[in-house]
Amino acid sequence: MKKLLILLLAVMMLPSVRGTEAEEESEKTNLVYLLRIFSNINSTSWIHTQKAFEEAEKLNADAILIHLNTYGGHVIFADSIRTKILNSTIPVHVFIDNNAASAGALISIACDSIYMRPGGNIGAATVVNQTGEEMPDKYQSYMRSTIRATAEAHGKDTIITATDTIIKWKRDPRIAEAMVDDRVSVPGVIDSGKVLTFTALEAIEHGFCEGTANSIGEVIKLLKLEPYELKTYQPSFYDSIKGFLTSPVLQSLLVLLIIGGLYFELQSPGVGFPLALAVLAAILYFAPLYIDGLAANWEILIFIIGLALIAIEIFAIPGFGITGISGIILTLTGLILSLVNNTDFDFSPVDTGAFLKAIVTVFSGIFGGFILSLWLSQKIFSKTKGPFAKLALQTSQPTNQGYVSVDTEINNLTGKEGKAVTVLRPSGRVEIDGKIYDARSSGEFIDKDEPVIVTDFSTAQVVVRKMDD
């Protein structure tokens, strides 16, 4: 009997417990993580997005809200951001504050819901170059496919009416494609010959916007996330600098400065400004990649070894052979691998696009560095117009006035005997009459201490051959 009374009391208490749980659930404060993107889509935007999503996941945010106002930007970074959104385990929403053009449209369509300020616009996602001209169709084809797949990722809605069951896309891929290609015609939406751009009301009508709002607070209310706590991503100074330093354009420029600095340093004796510039460019190139975990110690090391081998080939070994070729290969490998997200020798996480991007970045810098070096060598050090013209020797010393470029003493050494004081292969040094002279062999290899005879002189060097036995 006692047990029965206890059981009855427990049953009577259940509604009260459930009521308490429901009350606690209704009073739960939702954490909304806010990311603002108010500039062109670039490497900095991508870095901020990665950091913001990582922080939102650590905080167990209930939703991520992107506050967006952009006219577009680089497609490669927009694609990375939209992939991050589509793969997010946290619902991602966007509030378009006036403009979501081009790359901004792609990012917006990837989000779970879209809200727009009245008077806002979304669309015009045609791929253009830096001057605003349309890129060739192969670029448009890639963008068409990407934006179409992004719209398809949201699936379809099933609408049941009294007479029929209608299945339709939540976001029509054909409409999304019309934002890229003016040849796409969607009856009742857009005629061919025009690139599609929606106003806020048009976007709502055609399923590309869930509603209008004038503020972040209104968007959160429409998302039914009240009560809420708003956490805003605050980019660090380093994140902004890293975004600037890791942009493909600047990375190509840094490679250009590395190659150009080394080239100019080799053209002049001593250690000067060109070498310092090359070293600074190398530090700016590798530092953010190393801190971010992309550039490993061994990748930087092979870059340094490559430069050392090139220097050895230039200064110590005559001609150009295996040492120089190995140096070039190692230098290029170090620069390229530092840009891709491999783990030691495991390249499985690296997709083909990222690898090709790294190759294009490095070779663009090298080609640009070569062209710029040739151009600057003519312009900067021009005798009449260059900014460093006063540093160059402006006078001449013609031979008809008695000027000669070498010591006339070596003219009288032909036929004299001596010995090699270094190995000649073919350049080195010889001792003749107790004096040391720069020399080169007539083509043969001469060991140290072998007897030699002077046969000629050229370019401030004596030409020697082995003494006959």
Sequence and secondary structure as in RCSB ss.txt:
>XXXX:A:sequence
MKKLLILLLAVMMLPSVRGTEAEEESEKTNLVYLLRIFSNINSTSWIHTQKAFEEAEKLNADAILIHLNTYGGHV
IFADSIRTKILNSTIPVHVFIDNNAASAGALISIACDSIYMRPGGNIGAATVVNQTGEEMPDKYQSYMRSTIRAT
AEAHGKDTIITATDTIIKWKRDPRIAEAMVDDRVSVPGVIDSGKVLTFTALEAIEHGFCEGTANSIGEVIKLLKL
EPYELKTYQPSFYDSIKGFLTSPVLQSLLVLLIIGGLYFELQSPGVGFPLALAVLAAILYFAPLYIDGLAANWEI
LIFIIGLALIAIEIFAIPGFGITGISGIILTLTGLILSLVNNTDFDFSPVDTGAFLKAIVTVFSGIFGGFILSLW
LSQKIFSKTKGPFAKLALQTSQPTNQGYVSVDTEINNLTGKEGKAVTVLRPSGRVEIDGKIYDARSSGEFIDKDE
PVIVTDFSTAQVVVRKMDD
>XXXX:A:secstr
 HHHHHHHHHHHHHHHHHHHHHHHHHT  EEEEEEEE S BSHHHHHHHHHHHHHHHHTT SEEEEEEEE  B H
HHHHHHHHHHHT SS EEEEEEEEEETHHHHHHHHSSEEEE TT EEE    B TTS B  HHHHHHHHHHHHHH
HHTT EEEEE SS EEEEESS HHHHHHTT TT  BTTTB TTS  EEEHHHHHHTTS SEE SSHHHHHHHTT 
 SEEEEE    HHHHHHHHHTSHHHHHHHHHHHHHHHHHHHHSSSS HHHHHHHHHHHHHHHHHHHTTSS HHHH
HHHHHHHHHHHHHHHTSSS  HHHHHHHHHHHHHHHHTTS  BTTB TT  HHHHHHHHHHHHHHHHHHHHHHHH
HHHHTT SSSSTTGGGS      GGGT  SS GGGGG TT EEEESS BSSEEEEEETTEEEEEEESSS B TT 
EEEEEEEETTEEEEEE   
